[in-house]
Amino acid sequence: MNRYRRLTVEELEAVRPEFVKFLASEGIAADDWEKKLHNQSPDVEACLDEFSEKFWDGATGAITCLEHRPSEDSLWVFHFAETSAHVIRCTKSGDLLQWSQGGKSYEQEARGREIFMLLEQGAQPCTEDRFKEVHNQMTAAASADQS
């Protein structure tokens, strides 16, 4: 079973140079690939799945932080370490901001899958500075509430 979904035609087109390099590394020349496509060879499915796995492993491995806005009044930011994630959530209700945070541990092999699932839900990569900014806003709000 694959950990990720296969790249769409549009996504494959966007990373065409990388796919061509992948095919070359597998010893598949352009004309051989065209023949396989034309003949609907089972090798095509296997190559697409393998390339997609490698692509998503690389993409998720490069991500440290994600930002997700599931609605206009909700913000989630995530920071991923090797075996754990930290999440901060801010929701707005009228003029009131509500903050919460939590964490999750996972096996190192599961890190990419965790990130991938959030990407599929609409989360976008962001910088560690963005995560720290939101964390500082939460900390400042907590300090203001205590005074």
N, CA, C and O atoms as a GROMACS GRO file, in nm:
protein
  588
    1MET      N    1   0.085  -0.119   0.000
    1MET     CA    2   0.000   0.000   0.000
    1MET      C    3   0.089   0.125   0.000
    1MET      O    4   0.188   0.132   0.073
    2ASN      N    5   0.053   0.220  -0.081
    2ASN     CA    6   0.128   0.344  -0.091
    2ASN      C    7   0.096   0.436   0.026
    2ASN      O    8  -0.017   0.440   0.074
    3ARG      N    9   0.199   0.509   0.070
    3ARG     CA   10   0.179   0.606   0.179
    3ARG      C   11   0.114   0.734   0.127
    3ARG      O   12   0.048   0.806   0.203
    4TYR      N   13   0.132   0.761  -0.001
    4TYR     CA   14   0.082   0.885  -0.060
    4TYR      C   15   0.000   0.851  -0.184
    4TYR      O   16   0.002   0.738  -0.233
    5ARG      N   17  -0.072   0.950  -0.231
    5ARG     CA   18  -0.145   0.930  -0.356
    5ARG      C   19  -0.051   0.953  -0.474
    5ARG      O   20   0.054   1.017  -0.461
    6ARG      N   21  -0.090   0.901  -0.587
    6ARG     CA   22  -0.013   0.922  -0.709
    6ARG      C   23  -0.030   1.069  -0.752
    6ARG      O   24  -0.138   1.126  -0.738
    7LEU      N   25   0.076   1.127  -0.803
    7LEU     CA   26   0.068   1.263  -0.855
    7LEU      C   27  -0.032   1.269  -0.969
    7LEU      O   28  -0.045   1.175  -1.047
    8THR      N   29  -0.104   1.380  -0.978
    8THR     CA   30  -0.198   1.399  -1.088
    8THR      C   31  -0.120   1.431  -1.216
    8THR      O   32   0.000   1.458  -1.211
    9VAL      N   33  -0.188   1.428  -1.328
    9VAL     CA   34  -0.125   1.461  -1.456
    9VAL      C   35  -0.068   1.603  -1.450
    9VAL      O   36   0.043   1.627  -1.497
   10GLU      N   37  -0.144   1.696  -1.390
   10GLU     CA   38  -0.099   1.834  -1.380
   10GLU      C   39   0.025   1.845  -1.291
   10GLU      O   40   0.119   1.918  -1.323
   11GLU      N   41   0.026   1.773  -1.181
   11GLU     CA   42   0.141   1.775  -1.090
   11GLU      C   43   0.264   1.713  -1.158
   11GLU      O   44   0.375   1.764  -1.146
   12LEU      N   45   0.243   1.602  -1.230
   12LEU     CA   46   0.354   1.540  -1.303
   12LEU      C   47   0.411   1.635  -1.407
   12LEU      O   48   0.532   1.644  -1.426
   13GLU      N   49   0.322   1.706  -1.474
   13GLU     CA   50   0.368   1.802  -1.576
   13GLU      C   51   0.453   1.911  -1.510
   13GLU      O   52   0.551   1.957  -1.569
   14ALA      N   53   0.416   1.953  -1.390
   14ALA     CA   54   0.488   2.059  -1.320
   14ALA      C   55   0.628   2.014  -1.278
   14ALA      O   56   0.718   2.097  -1.261
   15VAL      N   57   0.647   1.884  -1.260
   15VAL     CA   58   0.778   1.832  -1.219
   15VAL      C   59   0.837   1.742  -1.328
   15VAL      O   60   0.912   1.648  -1.300
   16ARG      N   61   0.803   1.773  -1.451
   16ARG     CA   62   0.847   1.693  -1.565
   16ARG      C   63   0.998   1.669  -1.569
   16ARG      O   64   1.040   1.555  -1.590
   17PRO      N   65   1.082   1.773  -1.548
   17PRO     CA   66   1.227   1.749  -1.553
   17PRO      C   67   1.272   1.644  -1.450
   17PRO      O   68   1.358   1.561  -1.479
   18GLU      N   69   1.214   1.650  -1.330
   18GLU     CA   70   1.249   1.552  -1.227
   18GLU      C   71   1.203   1.412  -1.267
   18GLU      O   72   1.272   1.313  -1.241
   19PHE      N   73   1.084   1.404  -1.331
   19PHE     CA   74   1.033   1.274  -1.375
   19PHE      C   75   1.121   1.215  -1.485
   19PHE      O   76   1.147   1.095  -1.486
   20VAL      N   77   1.165   1.299  -1.576
   20VAL     CA   78   1.254   1.253  -1.683
   20VAL      C   79   1.384   1.199  -1.622
   20VAL      O   80   1.433   1.093  -1.664
   21LYS      N   81   1.440   1.270  -1.524
   21LYS     CA   82   1.561   1.222  -1.457
   21LYS      C   83   1.536   1.089  -1.387
   21LYS      O   84   1.620   0.999  -1.388
   22PHE      N   85   1.418   1.076  -1.325
   22PHE     CA   86   1.382   0.952  -1.258
   22PHE      C   87   1.378   0.837  -1.359
   22PHE      O   88   1.433   0.730  -1.335
   23LEU      N   89   1.311   0.860  -1.472
   23LEU     CA   90   1.304   0.755  -1.574
   23LEU      C   91   1.443   0.716  -1.622
   23LEU      O   92   1.473   0.598  -1.638
   24ALA      N   93   1.528   0.816  -1.643
   24ALA     CA   94   1.665   0.788  -1.688
   24ALA      C   95   1.740   0.706  -1.582
   24ALA      O   96   1.815   0.615  -1.616
   25SER      N   97   1.719   0.739  -1.455
   25SER     CA   98   1.786   0.663  -1.348
   25SER      C   99   1.736   0.519  -1.342
   25SER      O  100   1.806   0.430  -1.292
   26GLU      N  101   1.616   0.497  -1.393
   26GLU     CA  102   1.560   0.362  -1.398
   26GLU      C  103   1.597   0.291  -1.529
   26GLU      O  104   1.557   0.177  -1.552
   27GLY      N  105   1.674   0.360  -1.614
   27GLY     CA  106   1.716   0.302  -1.742
   27GLY      C  107   1.606   0.302  -1.847
   27GLY      O  108   1.606   0.220  -1.939
   28ILE      N  109   1.512   0.395  -1.834
   28ILE     CA  110   1.401   0.403  -1.930
   28ILE      C  111   1.419   0.526  -2.018
   28ILE      O  112   1.410   0.639  -1.970
   29ALA      N  113   1.445   0.503  -2.145
   29ALA     CA  114   1.462   0.613  -2.241
   29ALA      C  115   1.324   0.669  -2.279
   29ALA      O  116   1.222   0.603  -2.259
   30ALA      N  117   1.324   0.790  -2.334
   30ALA     CA  118   1.200   0.857  -2.371
   30ALA      C  119   1.116   0.773  -2.467
   30ALA      O  120   0.994   0.761  -2.449
   31ASP      N  121   1.179   0.714  -2.571
   31ASP     CA  122   1.101   0.636  -2.667
   31ASP      C  123   1.047   0.508  -2.602
   31ASP      O  124   0.938   0.463  -2.638
   32ASP      N  125   1.122   0.449  -2.508
   32ASP     CA  126   1.073   0.332  -2.436
   32ASP      C  127   0.951   0.368  -2.350
   32ASP      O  128   0.854   0.292  -2.342
   33TRP      N  129   0.958   0.485  -2.286
   33TRP     CA  130   0.846   0.530  -2.205
   33TRP      C  131   0.721   0.550  -2.291
   33TRP      O  132   0.612   0.509  -2.252
   34GLU      N  133   0.738   0.611  -2.406
   34GLU     CA  134   0.625   0.632  -2.496
   34GLU      C  135   0.564   0.499  -2.539
   34GLU      O  136   0.441   0.487  -2.548
   35LYS      N  137   0.647   0.400  -2.566
   35LYS     CA  138   0.597   0.266  -2.604
   35LYS      C  139   0.518   0.205  -2.488
   35LYS      O  140   0.410   0.149  -2.508
   36LYS      N  141   0.572   0.217  -2.368
   36LYS     CA  142   0.504   0.163  -2.250
   36LYS      C  143   0.367   0.230  -2.232
   36LYS      O  144   0.268   0.164  -2.201
   37LEU      N  145   0.363   0.362  -2.252
   37LEU     CA  146   0.236   0.434  -2.241
   37LEU      C  147   0.138   0.387  -2.347
   37LEU      O  148   0.022   0.359  -2.317
   38HIS      N  149   0.186   0.378  -2.469
   38HIS     CA  150   0.101   0.338  -2.581
   38HIS      C  151   0.046   0.197  -2.561
   38HIS      O  152  -0.071   0.171  -2.591
   39ASN      N  153   0.129   0.106  -2.509
   39ASN     CA  154   0.088  -0.034  -2.489
   39ASN      C  155   0.020  -0.057  -2.355
   39ASN      O  156  -0.016  -0.170  -2.321
   40GLN      N  157   0.002   0.050  -2.278
   40GLN     CA  158  -0.060   0.042  -2.145
   40GLN      C  159   0.008  -0.064  -2.058
   40GLN      O  160  -0.058  -0.145  -1.994
   41SER      N  161   0.138  -0.060  -2.058
   41SER     CA  162   0.218  -0.155  -1.981
   41SER      C  163   0.195  -0.136  -1.831
   41SER      O  164   0.182  -0.023  -1.784
   42PRO      N  165   0.190  -0.248  -1.756
   42PRO     CA  166   0.178  -0.236  -1.610
   42PRO      C  167   0.298  -0.162  -1.548
   42PRO      O  168   0.289  -0.110  -1.437
   43ASP      N  169   0.410  -0.159  -1.621
   43ASP     CA  170   0.527  -0.085  -1.574
   43ASP      C  171   0.497   0.063  -1.556
   43ASP      O  172   0.556   0.128  -1.470
   44VAL      N  173   0.406   0.116  -1.636
   44VAL     CA  174   0.370   0.258  -1.628
   44VAL      C  175   0.314   0.288  -1.490
   44VAL      O  176   0.358   0.383  -1.424
   45GLU      N  177   0.218   0.208  -1.445
   45GLU     CA  178   0.158   0.228  -1.313
   45GLU      C  179   0.263   0.221  -1.204
   45GLU      O  180   0.266   0.305  -1.114
   46ALA      N  181   0.350   0.121  -1.212
   46ALA     CA  182   0.454   0.103  -1.110
   46ALA      C  183   0.550   0.222  -1.108
   46ALA      O  184   0.589   0.269  -1.002
   47CYS      N  185   0.589   0.270  -1.226
   47CYS     CA  186   0.680   0.385  -1.234
   47CYS      C  187   0.616   0.511  -1.177
   47CYS      O  188   0.679   0.585  -1.102
   48LEU      N  189   0.490   0.533  -1.212
   48LEU     CA  190   0.420   0.651  -1.161
   48LEU      C  191   0.406   0.646  -1.009
   48LEU      O  192   0.424   0.747  -0.940
   49ASP      N  193   0.375   0.528  -0.956
   49ASP     CA  194   0.364   0.513  -0.811
   49ASP      C  195   0.498   0.534  -0.742
   49ASP      O  196   0.506   0.604  -0.641
   50GLU      N  197   0.603   0.475  -0.797
   50GLU     CA  198   0.736   0.488  -0.736
   50GLU      C  199   0.784   0.633  -0.740
   50GLU      O  200   0.838   0.684  -0.641
   51PHE      N  201   0.766   0.699  -0.855
   51PHE     CA  202   0.807   0.839  -0.863
   51PHE      C  203   0.727   0.925  -0.767
   51PHE      O  204   0.783   1.013  -0.702
   52SER      N  205   0.597   0.901  -0.757
   52SER     CA  206   0.512   0.978  -0.665
   52SER      C  207   0.560   0.961  -0.521
   52SER      O  208   0.567   1.059  -0.447
   53GLU      N  209   0.592   0.838  -0.482
   53GLU     CA  210   0.643   0.813  -0.346
   53GLU      C  211   0.770   0.893  -0.322
   53GLU      O  212   0.784   0.959  -0.219
   54LYS      N  213   0.863   0.888  -0.418
   54LYS     CA  214   0.989   0.960  -0.402
   54LYS      C  215   0.965   1.111  -0.397
   54LYS      O  216   1.025   1.182  -0.317
   55PHE      N  217   0.877   1.158  -0.483
   55PHE     CA  218   0.846   1.301  -0.485
   55PHE      C  219   0.790   1.346  -0.350
   55PHE      O  220   0.838   1.443  -0.292
   56TRP      N  221   0.688   1.276  -0.300
   56TRP     CA  222   0.623   1.316  -0.175
   56TRP      C  223   0.718   1.300  -0.057
   56TRP      O  224   0.715   1.382   0.035
   57ASP      N  225   0.802   1.197  -0.058
   57ASP     CA  226   0.902   1.183   0.049
   57ASP      C  227   0.994   1.305   0.052
   57ASP      O  228   1.022   1.359   0.159
   58GLY      N  229   1.039   1.347  -0.065
   58GLY     CA  230   1.126   1.464  -0.072
   58GLY      C  231   1.055   1.592  -0.032
   58GLY      O  232   1.110   1.674   0.042
   59ALA      N  233   0.934   1.608  -0.081
   59ALA     CA  234   0.859   1.730  -0.052
   59ALA      C  235   0.824   1.741   0.096
   59ALA      O  236   0.843   1.847   0.156
   60THR      N  237   0.774   1.634   0.154
   60THR     CA  238   0.737   1.640   0.296
   60THR      C  239   0.860   1.646   0.385
   60THR      O  240   0.854   1.704   0.493
   61GLY      N  241   0.970   1.587   0.341
   61GLY     CA  242   1.094   1.591   0.419
   61GLY      C  243   1.150   1.731   0.430
   61GLY      O  244   1.220   1.762   0.526
   62ALA      N  245   1.120   1.815   0.332
   62ALA     CA  246   1.172   1.952   0.332
   62ALA      C  247   1.085   2.048   0.413
   62ALA      O  248   1.125   2.162   0.437
   63ILE      N  249   0.968   2.003   0.455
   63ILE     CA  250   0.874   2.090   0.526
   63ILE      C  251   0.895   2.079   0.677
   63ILE      O  252   0.901   1.969   0.732
   64THR      N  253   0.907   2.194   0.742
   64THR     CA  254   0.919   2.199   0.888
   64THR      C  255   0.791   2.253   0.951
   64THR      O  256   0.750   2.210   1.058
   65CYS      N  257   0.728   2.350   0.882
   65CYS     CA  258   0.609   2.415   0.938
   65CYS      C  259   0.499   2.424   0.833
   65CYS      O  260   0.525   2.438   0.713
   66LEU      N  261   0.375   2.418   0.881
   66LEU     CA  262   0.258   2.434   0.796
   66LEU      C  263   0.163   2.534   0.861
   66LEU      O  264   0.158   2.548   0.983
   67GLU      N  265   0.088   2.603   0.776
   67GLU     CA  266  -0.018   2.692   0.822
   67GLU      C  267  -0.146   2.649   0.753
   67GLU      O  268  -0.147   2.623   0.633
   68HIS      N  269  -0.253   2.641   0.830
   68HIS     CA  270  -0.381   2.599   0.774
   68HIS      C  271  -0.491   2.694   0.821
   68HIS      O  272  -0.502   2.723   0.940
   69ARG      N  273  -0.570   2.740   0.728
   69ARG     CA  274  -0.684   2.827   0.759
   69ARG      C  275  -0.811   2.760   0.707
   69ARG      O  276  -0.856   2.789   0.596
   70PRO      N  277  -0.868   2.669   0.787
   70PRO     CA  278  -0.986   2.598   0.740
   70PRO      C  279  -1.109   2.689   0.725
   70PRO      O  280  -1.204   2.655   0.654
   71SER      N  281  -1.107   2.804   0.793
   71SER     CA  282  -1.214   2.902   0.778
   71SER      C  283  -1.156   3.041   0.803
   71SER      O  284  -1.041   3.054   0.845
   72GLU      N  285  -1.234   3.141   0.776
   72GLU     CA  286  -1.189   3.279   0.793
   72GLU      C  287  -1.154   3.309   0.939
   72GLU      O  288  -1.069   3.394   0.967
   73ASP      N  289  -1.219   3.240   1.031
   73ASP     CA  290  -1.201   3.267   1.173
   73ASP      C  291  -1.114   3.164   1.245
   73ASP      O  292  -1.116   3.157   1.368
   74SER      N  293  -1.039   3.085   1.171
   74SER     CA  294  -0.960   2.979   1.233
   74SER      C  295  -0.822   2.970   1.169
   74SER      O  296  -0.807   2.972   1.047
   75LEU      N  297  -0.721   2.960   1.254
   75LEU     CA  298  -0.582   2.947   1.209
   75LEU      C  299  -0.517   2.835   1.287
   75LEU      O  300  -0.527   2.829   1.410
   76TRP      N  301  -0.449   2.747   1.216
   76TRP     CA  302  -0.371   2.640   1.276
   76TRP      C  303  -0.229   2.653   1.222
   76TRP      O  304  -0.212   2.670   1.101
   77VAL      N  305  -0.128   2.645   1.308
   77VAL     CA  306   0.010   2.638   1.262
   77VAL      C  307   0.075   2.516   1.327
   77VAL      O  308   0.051   2.486   1.444
   78PHE      N  309   0.155   2.448   1.249
   78PHE     CA  310   0.217   2.323   1.293
   78PHE      C  311   0.368   2.334   1.279
   78PHE      O  312   0.419   2.391   1.182
   79HIS      N  313   0.439   2.278   1.376
   79HIS     CA  314   0.585   2.266   1.367
   79HIS      C  315   0.618   2.119   1.381
   79HIS      O  316   0.578   2.054   1.477
   80PHE      N  317   0.693   2.066   1.283
   80PHE     CA  318   0.727   1.924   1.280
   80PHE      C  319   0.874   1.900   1.314
   80PHE      O  320   0.963   1.955   1.250
   81ALA      N  321   0.896   1.817   1.414
   81ALA     CA  322   1.030   1.765   1.443
   81ALA      C  323   1.034   1.624   1.384
   81ALA      O  324   0.942   1.584   1.313
   82GLU      N  325   1.140   1.550   1.412
   82GLU     CA  326   1.152   1.416   1.354
   82GLU      C  327   1.045   1.320   1.402
   82GLU      O  328   0.994   1.240   1.325
   83THR      N  329   1.011   1.328   1.531
   83THR     CA  330   0.915   1.231   1.586
   83THR      C  331   0.799   1.295   1.662
   83THR      O  332   0.728   1.228   1.736
   84SER      N  333   0.781   1.424   1.643
   84SER     CA  334   0.670   1.492   1.712
   84SER      C  335   0.630   1.618   1.636
   84SER      O  336   0.707   1.673   1.558
   85ALA      N  337   0.508   1.661   1.663
   85ALA     CA  338   0.457   1.784   1.604
   85ALA      C  339   0.395   1.869   1.714
   85ALA      O  340   0.340   1.816   1.810
   86HIS      N  341   0.405   2.000   1.700
   86HIS     CA  342   0.345   2.096   1.791
   86HIS      C  343   0.245   2.176   1.709
   86HIS      O  344   0.276   2.220   1.598
   87VAL      N  345   0.125   2.194   1.762
   87VAL     CA  346   0.023   2.269   1.691
   87VAL      C  347  -0.029   2.382   1.779
   87VAL      O  348  -0.044   2.366   1.900
   88ILE      N  349  -0.055   2.496   1.716
   88ILE     CA  350  -0.117   2.610   1.782
   88ILE      C  351  -0.242   2.643   1.701
   88ILE      O  352  -0.239   2.648   1.578
   89ARG      N  353  -0.350   2.664   1.773
   89ARG     CA  354  -0.477   2.697   1.708
   89ARG      C  355  -0.529   2.828   1.764
   89ARG      O  356  -0.526   2.852   1.884
   90CYS      N  357  -0.575   2.912   1.674
   90CYS     CA  358  -0.638   3.038   1.713
   90CYS      C  359  -0.772   3.048   1.642
   90CYS      O  360  -0.780   3.035   1.520
   91THR      N  361  -0.877   3.070   1.720
   91THR     CA  362  -1.010   3.090   1.661
   91THR      C  363  -1.062   3.225   1.705
   91THR      O  364  -1.036   3.270   1.817
   92LYS      N  365  -1.135   3.288   1.617
   92LYS     CA  366  -1.190   3.420   1.644
   92LYS      C  367  -1.342   3.409   1.652
   92LYS      O  368  -1.406   3.353   1.563
   93SER      N  369  -1.396   3.463   1.759
   93SER     CA  370  -1.540   3.467   1.777
   93SER      C  371  -1.575   3.611   1.815
   93SER      O  372  -1.555   3.652   1.929
   94GLY      N  373  -1.627   3.685   1.720
   94GLY     CA  374  -1.651   3.828   1.742
   94GLY      C  375  -1.517   3.898   1.756
   94GLY      O  376  -1.433   3.891   1.666
   95ASP      N  377  -1.496   3.965   1.869
   95ASP     CA  378  -1.368   4.031   1.895
   95ASP      C  379  -1.277   3.945   1.982
   95ASP      O  380  -1.165   3.986   2.014
   96LEU      N  381  -1.323   3.827   2.020
   96LEU     CA  382  -1.249   3.741   2.111
   96LEU      C  383  -1.164   3.639   2.034
   96LEU      O  384  -1.212   3.571   1.944
   97LEU      N  385  -1.036   3.632   2.072
   97LEU     CA  386  -0.947   3.530   2.016
   97LEU      C  387  -0.928   3.420   2.120
   97LEU      O  388  -0.901   3.449   2.237
   98GLN      N  389  -0.944   3.297   2.079
   98GLN     CA  390  -0.921   3.184   2.168
   98GLN      C  391  -0.801   3.106   2.117
   98GLN      O  392  -0.794   3.071   1.999
   99TRP      N  393  -0.706   3.080   2.208
   99TRP     CA  394  -0.583   3.011   2.173
   99TRP      C  395  -0.579   2.874   2.239
   99TRP      O  396  -0.626   2.856   2.352
  100SER      N  397  -0.524   2.778   2.168
  100SER     CA  398  -0.497   2.647   2.228
  100SER      C  399  -0.375   2.589   2.158
  100SER      O  400  -0.339   2.630   2.047
  101GLN      N  401  -0.313   2.493   2.223
  101GLN     CA  402  -0.198   2.428   2.163
  101GLN      C  403  -0.191   2.284   2.208
  101GLN      O  404  -0.251   2.246   2.309
  102GLY      N  405  -0.119   2.206   2.134
  102GLY     CA  406  -0.105   2.066   2.168
  102GLY      C  407   0.011   2.005   2.092
  102GLY      O  408   0.086   2.074   2.023
  103GLY      N  409   0.024   1.876   2.106
  103GLY     CA  410   0.132   1.808   2.039
  103GLY      C  411   0.094   1.665   2.008
  103GLY      O  412  -0.008   1.613   2.054
  104LYS      N  413   0.177   1.604   1.931
  104LYS     CA  414   0.155   1.466   1.890
  104LYS      C  415   0.290   1.402   1.864
  104LYS      O  416   0.378   1.462   1.803
  105SER      N  417   0.305   1.280   1.910
  105SER     CA  418   0.426   1.204   1.879
  105SER      C  419   0.391   1.100   1.773
  105SER      O  420   0.277   1.055   1.764
  106TYR      N  421   0.489   1.063   1.693
  106TYR     CA  422   0.470   0.962   1.589
  106TYR      C  423   0.604   0.897   1.560
  106TYR      O  424   0.710   0.949   1.599
  107GLU      N  425   0.599   0.785   1.494
  107GLU     CA  426   0.722   0.718   1.452
  107GLU      C  427   0.788   0.803   1.344
  107GLU      O  428   0.719   0.870   1.267
  108GLN      N  429   0.918   0.802   1.338
  108GLN     CA  430   0.991   0.885   1.242
  108GLN      C  431   0.944   0.858   1.098
  108GLN      O  432   0.936   0.951   1.017
  109GLU      N  433   0.913   0.732   1.068
  109GLU     CA  434   0.868   0.697   0.932
  109GLU      C  435   0.732   0.759   0.899
  109GLU      O  436   0.697   0.773   0.782
  110ALA      N  437   0.656   0.796   1.001
  110ALA     CA  438   0.522   0.849   0.980
  110ALA      C  439   0.519   1.001   0.960
  110ALA      O  440   0.414   1.056   0.928
  111ARG      N  441   0.632   1.067   0.977
  111ARG     CA  442   0.636   1.213   0.968
  111ARG      C  443   0.583   1.263   0.834
  111ARG      O  444   0.498   1.352   0.830
  112GLY      N  445   0.633   1.207   0.725
  112GLY     CA  446   0.589   1.250   0.592
  112GLY      C  447   0.441   1.232   0.571
  112GLY      O  448   0.375   1.318   0.511
  113ARG      N  449   0.388   1.123   0.618
  113ARG     CA  450   0.244   1.096   0.603
  113ARG      C  451   0.161   1.199   0.680
  113ARG      O  452   0.058   1.244   0.631
  114GLU      N  453   0.207   1.236   0.801
  114GLU     CA  454   0.136   1.337   0.880
  114GLU      C  455   0.130   1.470   0.803
  114GLU      O  456   0.024   1.533   0.795
  115ILE      N  457   0.242   1.510   0.747
  115ILE     CA  458   0.249   1.635   0.671
  115ILE      C  459   0.164   1.624   0.545
  115ILE      O  460   0.091   1.717   0.511
  116PHE      N  461   0.175   1.512   0.476
  116PHE     CA  462   0.099   1.491   0.353
  116PHE      C  463  -0.052   1.504   0.378
  116PHE      O  464  -0.122   1.569   0.300
  117MET      N  465  -0.101   1.444   0.485
  117MET     CA  466  -0.245   1.450   0.513
  117MET      C  467  -0.291   1.594   0.535
  117MET      O  468  -0.400   1.632   0.492
  118LEU      N  469  -0.208   1.675   0.600
  118LEU     CA  470  -0.243   1.816   0.621
  118LEU      C  471  -0.238   1.894   0.489
  118LEU      O  472  -0.323   1.980   0.465
  119LEU      N  473  -0.141   1.864   0.405
  119LEU     CA  474  -0.134   1.928   0.274
  119LEU      C  475  -0.260   1.898   0.193
  119LEU      O  476  -0.315   1.986   0.127
  120GLU      N  477  -0.305   1.774   0.198
  120GLU     CA  478  -0.424   1.732   0.126
  120GLU      C  479  -0.550   1.802   0.178
  120GLU      O  480  -0.648   1.816   0.106
  121GLN      N  481  -0.546   1.847   0.304
  121GLN     CA  482  -0.659   1.919   0.364
  121GLN      C  483  -0.652   2.069   0.338
  121GLN      O  484  -0.741   2.144   0.378
  122GLY      N  485  -0.545   2.114   0.270
  122GLY     CA  486  -0.534   2.254   0.234
  122GLY      C  487  -0.428   2.333   0.308
  122GLY      O  488  -0.413   2.453   0.285
  123ALA      N  489  -0.354   2.269   0.397
  123ALA     CA  490  -0.246   2.339   0.467
  123ALA      C  491  -0.137   2.378   0.367
  123ALA      O  492  -0.118   2.312   0.265
  124GLN      N  493  -0.066   2.485   0.399
  124GLN     CA  494   0.041   2.535   0.313
  124GLN      C  495   0.170   2.543   0.393
  124GLN      O  496   0.168   2.576   0.512
  125PRO      N  497   0.283   2.514   0.330
  125PRO     CA  498   0.410   2.532   0.401
  125PRO      C  499   0.428   2.678   0.443
  125PRO      O  500   0.388   2.770   0.372
  126CYS      N  501   0.488   2.696   0.559
  126CYS     CA  502   0.523   2.830   0.606
  126CYS      C  503   0.660   2.823   0.671
  126CYS      O  504   0.716   2.714   0.688
  127THR      N  505   0.714   2.936   0.708
  127THR     CA  506   0.847   2.941   0.766
  127THR      C  507   0.840   2.917   0.917
  127THR      O  508   0.735   2.931   0.980
  128GLU      N  509   0.955   2.882   0.974
  128GLU     CA  510   0.963   2.870   1.120
  128GLU      C  511   0.938   3.006   1.184
  128GLU      O  512   0.883   3.014   1.294
  129ASP      N  513   0.978   3.114   1.116
  129ASP     CA  514   0.953   3.248   1.168
  129ASP      C  515   0.803   3.273   1.182
  129ASP      O  516   0.759   3.337   1.278
  130ARG      N  517   0.724   3.223   1.087
  130ARG     CA  518   0.578   3.239   1.094
  130ARG      C  519   0.524   3.163   1.215
  130ARG      O  520   0.439   3.214   1.288
  131PHE      N  521   0.573   3.040   1.235
  131PHE     CA  522   0.530   2.962   1.351
  131PHE      C  523   0.565   3.037   1.480
  131PHE      O  524   0.482   3.048   1.570
  132LYS      N  525   0.688   3.089   1.489
  132LYS     CA  526   0.732   3.162   1.608
  132LYS      C  527   0.648   3.288   1.630
  132LYS      O  528   0.616   3.323   1.744
  133GLU      N  529   0.612   3.354   1.520
  133GLU     CA  530   0.528   3.475   1.530
  133GLU      C  531   0.394   3.442   1.594
  133GLU      O  532   0.348   3.512   1.684
  134VAL      N  533   0.331   3.335   1.547
  134VAL     CA  534   0.201   3.295   1.603
  134VAL      C  535   0.220   3.251   1.749
  134VAL      O  536   0.137   3.285   1.834
  135HIS      N  537   0.326   3.177   1.778
  135HIS     CA  538   0.353   3.135   1.915
  135HIS      C  539   0.369   3.257   2.006
  135HIS      O  540   0.316   3.260   2.117
  136ASN      N  541   0.443   3.359   1.959
  136ASN     CA  542   0.462   3.481   2.038
  136ASN      C  543   0.331   3.555   2.059
  136ASN      O  544   0.308   3.611   2.166
  137GLN      N  545   0.244   3.556   1.958
  137GLN     CA  546   0.112   3.619   1.973
  137GLN      C  547   0.030   3.547   2.079
  137GLN      O  548  -0.038   3.610   2.159
  138MET      N  549   0.037   3.413   2.079
  138MET     CA  550  -0.036   3.334   2.178
  138MET      C  551   0.019   3.362   2.318
  138MET      O  552  -0.057   3.380   2.412
  139THR      N  553   0.152   3.365   2.330
  139THR     CA  554   0.215   3.391   2.459
  139THR      C  555   0.179   3.530   2.511
  139THR      O  556   0.150   3.547   2.630
  140ALA      N  557   0.181   3.628   2.422
  140ALA     CA  558   0.145   3.766   2.462
  140ALA      C  559   0.000   3.773   2.505
  140ALA      O  560  -0.032   3.843   2.602
  141ALA      N  561  -0.088   3.703   2.436
  141ALA     CA  562  -0.231   3.703   2.473
  141ALA      C  563  -0.250   3.636   2.609
  141ALA      O  564  -0.330   3.683   2.690
  142ALA      N  565  -0.177   3.528   2.635
  142ALA     CA  566  -0.187   3.460   2.764
  142ALA      C  567  -0.137   3.551   2.876
  142ALA      O  568  -0.196   3.554   2.984
  143SER      N  569  -0.029   3.625   2.851
  143SER     CA  570   0.027   3.716   2.951
  143SER      C  571  -0.071   3.830   2.978
  143SER      O  572  -0.090   3.870   3.093
  144ALA      N  573  -0.135   3.882   2.873
  144ALA     CA  574  -0.231   3.990   2.889
  144ALA      C  575  -0.353   3.943   2.968
  144ALA      O  576  -0.408   4.019   3.048
  145ASP      N  577  -0.396   3.817   2.947
  145ASP     CA  578  -0.508   3.762   3.019
  145ASP      C  579  -0.480   3.746   3.168
  145ASP      O  580  -0.572   3.755   3.250
  146GLN      N  581  -0.353   3.724   3.203
  146GLN     CA  582  -0.316   3.703   3.342
  146GLN      C  583  -0.297   3.834   3.419
  146GLN      O  584  -0.291   3.834   3.542
  147SER      N  585  -0.287   3.946   3.346
  147SER     CA  586  -0.265   4.072   3.417
  147SER      C  587  -0.395   4.145   3.444
  147SER      O  588  -0.394   4.253   3.503
   0.00000   0.00000   0.00000
